[in-house]
Amino acid sequence: MTDLLQRPEAARRPTALGVRALVVFYVSSLVGTGILLVPGLTERQAGPAALLAWLALALSSYPFARFFAEMSAWRPDASGLAAMVEAGFGRRPGRAAALLLVATYVIGNPVMGIVSARCLLGLLGQPDGPVYPIAIGFMALSAAFTLLGLTAGARVQTAALVVLLLGLGGAVVLAVPRFDAGEYTPFLTHGWGGVGIAVVTAFFSFLGWENVSTLAEQVDDPARSYRRAIRWAVPIVGLLYAAVTAAYLAVPGDEPVVITALLGASLGDGGAIAGDLLALGLAVVATNAWVLGATRVVRAAARERILPRALADRPVPATVALALAYAAVLGALTLTGTGEELVLVVTSSAFLLLYVAAAAAALRARGTGRALRATAVVTLLIAAAFLSFAGTGLLLALLLAAGCAVVTGRARTS
């Protein structure tokens, strides 16, 4: 990872990303499958009080975003969180964190393909159709998207995101006449424990601030660009999540896809079809952003020989490897009958573990500035508090982390 710091010319390439592109990648990383699927899951866990979980996460977004922005400014590295862990705790923990980061991307990203598949099947009028095989196709499509390159990909993401966000805002406005205050009673349906579980589940929707740090090597003036980008991205994401979740909870019905529920309530069957189309577009845009982050994490791990070196040389091998890994995960979910809710909780818990490790590393590493250290303290406290509600998800994430540590430790000694 440290060899990347010896290539300052990367920050001045003609194709370097600026503030606007970073805002697009931030928003498209966060506003996608999380806002489509997760509000329904949190409602089952906490009832109407799930809104409190979303508001708490929206308020905690700025410290998280600022921490990763400062981290990227201090050390622009495609390894993201793992580079910070190495800086604070040394090479061996850094390698384990890098492998855990790869594993978390591989396990969590296919949920986005599942959402896309369900939206498509809804449009086709076949809600009980083959979800997982279609999800594999969507993951392969997003993997192919990464081969466009950052500049072309940013243009496509920008155009799609503007249209989709306008549609999402319109869905909320159109649903207002259908709001029923009675949907908010009783409020604490499952008590405060349910709200805590909903926080961990909803946290999946707020994953993405760290995803954009994987682009740091190709950002023009990272210190300036990241700090300016989060000033726009954090309010956009927070307000949108709060508004959409509040609206979804106020609309009668049990439709699990948020946009479909909102437009269906206001426009009937035609609105439900439009909702499925909009949901599909948002899911694909978000999946593109996350698979792009995953390819960069995989290639960075391969440069460090944590993964086979062949994956580092060119984008195609890493892209193919990821597509195959996603297919394997979806195949395993099919065979075991595991639902995406458990995958969401494990993914969120694993990322929270990495947040804690990276924040602690920032406090331990030499040469970190005051802003990085201050945001690291806040991030550490908030992430640790959220982890206390993770339950089984935390246990499985710890087992995954332990496995990564064993694998990387054996690789170093062999």
VENTA-V325267 format. One record per backbone hydrogen bond with DSSP energy under -1.0 kcal/mol. CO is the residue of the C=O (numbers start at 1). NH is the residue of the N-H. If there is no record, write none. Layout:
# VENTA-V325267
co/nh
CO/NH
CO/NH
This chain:
# VENTA-V325267
co/nh
1/4
2/5
3/6
4/7
7/10
8/11
9/12
10/13
13/16
17/220
18/22
19/23
20/24
21/25
22/26
23/27
24/28
25/29
26/30
27/31
30/32
32/36
33/37
34/38
36/258
37/41
38/42
39/43
40/44
41/45
42/46
43/47
47/50
48/51
49/52
50/54
51/55
52/56
53/57
54/58
55/59
56/60
60/64
61/65
62/66
63/67
64/68
65/69
66/70
67/71
68/72
69/73
70/74
71/75
77/80
79/82
80/84
81/85
82/86
83/87
84/88
85/89
86/90
90/94
91/95
92/96
93/97
94/98
95/99
96/100
97/101
98/102
99/103
100/104
101/105
102/106
103/107
104/108
105/109
108/111
109/112
110/114
111/115
112/116
113/117
114/118
115/119
116/120
117/121
118/122
119/123
120/124
121/126
126/129
129/131
130/134
131/135
132/136
133/137
134/138
135/139
136/140
137/141
138/142
139/143
140/144
141/145
142/146
144/147
145/148
146/149
149/153
150/154
151/155
152/156
153/157
154/158
155/159
156/160
157/161
158/162
159/163
160/164
161/165
162/166
163/167
164/168
165/169
166/170
167/171
168/172
169/173
170/174
171/175
175/178
176/179
180/183
181/184
182/185
187/49
187/189
190/194
191/195
192/196
193/197
194/198
195/199
196/200
197/201
198/202
199/203
201/204
202/205
203/206
204/207
208/212
211/214
212/215
213/216
215/218
216/219
218/17
221/225
222/226
223/227
224/228
225/229
226/230
229/233
230/234
232/236
233/237
234/238
235/239
236/240
237/241
238/242
239/243
240/244
241/245
242/246
243/247
244/248
245/249
250/180
257/261
258/262
259/263
260/264
261/265
262/266
263/267
264/268
268/272
269/273
270/274
271/275
272/276
273/277
274/278
275/279
276/280
277/281
278/282
279/283
280/284
281/285
282/286
283/287
284/288
285/289
286/290
287/291
288/292
289/293
290/294
291/295
292/296
293/297
294/298
295/299
296/300
297/301
298/302
299/303
300/304
301/306
302/305
308/311
309/312
315/319
316/320
317/321
318/322
319/323
320/324
321/325
322/326
323/327
324/328
325/329
326/330
327/331
328/332
329/333
330/334
331/335
332/336
333/337
340/344
341/345
342/346
343/347
344/348
345/349
346/350
347/351
348/352
349/353
350/354
351/355
352/356
353/357
354/358
355/359
356/360
357/361
358/362
359/363
360/364
361/365
369/373
370/374
371/375
372/376
373/377
374/378
375/379
376/380
377/381
378/382
379/383
380/384
381/385
382/386
383/387
384/388
386/389
387/390
390/393
391/395
392/396
393/397
394/398
395/399
396/400
397/401
398/402
399/403
400/404
401/405
402/406
403/407
404/408
405/409
406/410
407/411
408/412
409/413
410/414
